[in-house]
Structure formats: C-alpha cells, structure tokens
Amino acid sequence: MANQNANGCIADETAVFDPKPLAAVACDVVHPPIVASFNDRIRPLLDCIDKLRHLNIMQEGIQLPTIVVVGAQSSGKSSVLESLAGISLPRGQGICTRVPLVMRLQNDPNITAPNLQLEYNNKLLPVDEIGIADAIIHATDEIAGHGKGISNCPLTLVVKKKVSLI
C-alpha cells in the first residue's frame, strides 16, 4: 500500500535496511567498518599474495596484484603510502621521491613493534620508525645521486607489523 509523505512523495510501506554495520564491535573495542573489512577480507589476500611473491612466482610470468600510486608533484602520493603503511615518509620542497618506492606490507603476528627494512643496491638495511625518513633520503641519494637526479632503480621498503584480525 502506498502512502504520501509530507513532501508529496509516494512511498510504499516496505522499509529497506542497509545490511552493512556502522561499526564492528569485538572485545569492547569499536572498529570502523573499513577496518573490519580490511582485517576480514583484504588482509588475508595480501598475506597470500606476499607468500606467492616469496615463492618467486613472478619469474614464471604470473603477474601478482599491485597497487601503484601515481600523481603530479606534491599531489599526495606519499600521504597515501603513509596512510597505508602507518609510517612517516620524507617530505620536502621540490622533487622528494626521486626513485620508485616499492612498499611490501606484511603481517607478522609474532612481533610487538613494527619491523622496517630498506632493500636497495643488493643491501638490506634495518631501520626504525624514527629514522625511516632519513634512511630513505640517504638510499635515494645513493641510488639517484645528490641533487635532483632521478633513477628507475627501485628502493624497497618492507614494513612488518602485527595486524590484529577481528
């Protein structure tokens, strides 16, 4: 049966409810739906992709999903990466990111503090969250030279954190 509301619109009596929750609640902690969705659906897929990457499956010609952040200078690319990884990246005037930065985000349930490593020029450099910006600047200078030089040789940042699944 249709009814006319105060605005003159006709609506039937069937109510439609959004099945998505406003928040997920677990152990007296409220998580926004995007966090719950990430933990429940996306994180296991990322972990699986990372395991396949460690098996060097890409050398067999199999392409794995990748997120690429591209944009004009000072358009917020580093902010997107910072948001994804939960760490601070170098900021500055002019060209700041002069080499491709590959971030591998890994879940490690056995650690209590984030574990960060830079891989470049056949080097593996452990760094902490406080020193990551300076380490990236130093590695970039080593790869692309000082000043405004650029290079297509990538700098890989491995970020291992404990991600709690709901």
N, C-alpha and C positions, 0 to 999 in steps of 0.2 A: 504494500500500500504506500503510495507516495504522499509526502507532506510538503507544504510550502513553508519555508522558514521566514524570518523577519526581513530578510533581504529580497524576498520574492523568488528565491531559487527553489527548485523542486528537488527533493531528495527522498529516496526510499528509506525504509526503516532498518536496512541492513547496515550494521556497523562493521568497519574494516579496521583491524588492529595490526600494527606493524609487529611482525614476529621477532624482529631484532631487539635485543635488550638494550636499555640505556646504559647499563654497565654490568660487568660480570663481578660477582662477589665470591671471594674464596678466603677462608681463614680470617675473617673480619677485615679484609683489605679490599677496597673497591678499585677495580681496574676499568679504565675506559674501554669501550668496545673495540677500538682499533688495536689496543694492546692484547686483548683477549684473542682477537682474530689473528694477530701476528703470532702469538705463542701457540695457538691451537692449529693453525693452518699453514702459515708461511714458514715458521722456524724449522719444522721437520723437513720441508722441501729444501731449504737452504743447506741444512745439515747433510742431506742426501747428495745434493749437487757437489758439496765440498768433498765428500767421500769419493765420488766419481772423479773429481779433479785430481785427488791424490793418487788415483789409480792411473793417471796419465791417459785417460780415455780420449782426450782431445787429439793426442798424437795419432789416433786411429781414424781421425777425420770426423768424429762425432762432436758436434757443437753443443756446448752447455749454455744454459740461460745466463745472461749477463745484464746488469743494469749499467747504462752509460749515462753520465751526466755531462751535457754539452751546453755551452752558452757563451755569450759575449763577455768581455772583461768586466769584472765587478757585477755580474748578474746573479750571484748567489750560489754558484756551483759548490764552493767549499762549505757553505752553510748547509746545503743538502747532505753532503758527505758527513759533516759533523753531526747532524741530526741522526743519520743512520747508524753511525758508529759510537756516538756518545763521547767523542773526544774533541779537543781543540786542534785546529789546523792553522798553519801560518796565515797571517793577514798582513797586508801592506799596500802601499801605493804602487801603481804600475803593474807590470806583469809579475804575479806572485807564483802561480803554478806554471812552471816552465817545462815540466816533463809530465808524461801521463802518470797519474797516480792510480794504481790498482789497489783496491781495498778488499781484503778477504776477511769477512766477519765470521767468526767461529764460536760455537757454543762449547764451553768446557765446564761441565758440572763439578769438576774436582778442584777448581781454583777459587780462591776467595777474593783476589784482587785482579783487575784486568792485566793481561799479558800482551805487550805490544812488541812487534819486531819489524824492522825495516829490512827489505831484501833488495839489493842493487849491486851491479858490477861483481857478481859472484860473492857478495858479502852478506852476512846475516848479523844484524846489529840489534841487540835487545835494547829497548828504551822504556821509559816510564811516561805516564800521562803528563807530567810536568815538563819533561824535556822533549816531547814529541815534535813540537813546532820547530825548535832549534835543530833537531836531528834531521827533519825533512829539508830544512833550508840548507844544511851542510851537505846532505846527499844530493840535493838538486844542483848545488854549486859544483860538486864533484862530477856529476853526470853531464850538465849543460855548460859548465864554466861559470865564472863570475860575471855579474852584469846582467844583460838582457838576453843572453844566449838561450836557445831552446833546443830540445832533443826529443826524438821519438823513442828513446830508450826508457822503458818504464821503471818506476820506483814502486815497489810493492809494500804495502803496509798490512801486516797480519794483526788483526785485533781479536784476541781470545778473551771472552767474558763468560761469566756464569749467567745464563739466561734461565730464569725460573719459569717453568711451564705451569700453567694453571690447571 
